[in-house]
Amino acid sequence: MSKEVKNLDLVILGGGPAGLTSAIYACRAKLDMILLENAILGGQVRNSFTIENYPGFRTIEGIELADKMQEQAESVGAIIDEFDPVINVNLEENNNSIETELYIYRPKAIIISTGATPKKLPLPNEAEFAGKGIHYCAVCDGVMYEGKVIGVVGGGNAALEEAVFLSKFADKVYIIRRHDYFNGERSTLDEVTNNSKIEILYNQDLVSVKGKEFVEEVVLKNTISGEKKAMKMSALFGYIGTEPKTNNFKKYINLTSEGYIIADERMRTNIPGVFAAGDVRDKAYRQITTAVSDGTIAALEVEKYIKQIKN
């Protein structure tokens, strides 16, 4: 049975802050559009417990901010489909197509805002303990470790923020840091160091985890002395960076060696009519505010592009 073909001005791939912002601007420009999201709307924002650096909110829960973005996009007419996964894409000037399980979309322009996913901890038995003591979302899984001793691996804001959140449940939180410094904000680091439940283990590399069915012990190696030590922990939460969701596009789009989309300051990729926004794009800083900025620019550029090809 052949699939229905839908001709549109714009398809937005990904429903994080960049994609939702693009949808708001596209609808205000009266573009015929749809936003497709294979996972959960809001992206990584939805997995953040508390956000304190988004303008307009002194503090707001990630879930609430994601919901507000979605509500605003829908209020201006954005069509959002979370339940029709993308199975194939073809990116070519004047011949774009996005195939889902139900439809084939032929848009004049595409904004790729698929975001990124957390990098897996570099352990040989990571898969064995995934969901059984190794996790990447404190909001999702932290409550499982009420009264336990747990570790957080990472050196940026995410690791610091999630350690604070996890201290609400755990008796003790160790932050495992392979260097003697952090890349996070000073105010967040101060909050961590003033939390009696949190201890920072500087210059420590994660070597292995052990346990029967669940994580019971972690082995660390001092990056200066080489000394190894075992510590009893019930879980590890990894925040060591992200990997872009670009597998569907690497045949067509220029990517960095790490897989991020190369796009200019106007969010244009190497294919006319295909734009990139948010964490999926190669850039210096990945914050909610920079994703929103990308989404704004991408939608404005789409509006300009479509006007040009119609004239």
Secondary structure, 3 states (H helix, E strand, C coil): CCCEEEEEEEEEECCCHHHHHHHHHHHHCCCCEEEECCCCCCHHHHHCCEECCCCCCCCEEHHHHHHHHHHHHHHCCCCEECCCCEEEEECCCCCCEEEECCEEEEEEEEEECCCEEECCCCCCCHHHHECCCEECCHHHHHHHHCCCEEEEEECCHHHHHHHHHHCCCCCEEEEECCCCCCCCCHHHHHHHHCCCCEEEECCEEEEEEECCCCCCEEEEEECCCCCEEEEECCEEEEECCEEECCCCCCCCCCECCCCCECCCCCCECCCCCEEECHHHECCCCCCHHHHHHHHHHHHHHHHHHHHHHHC
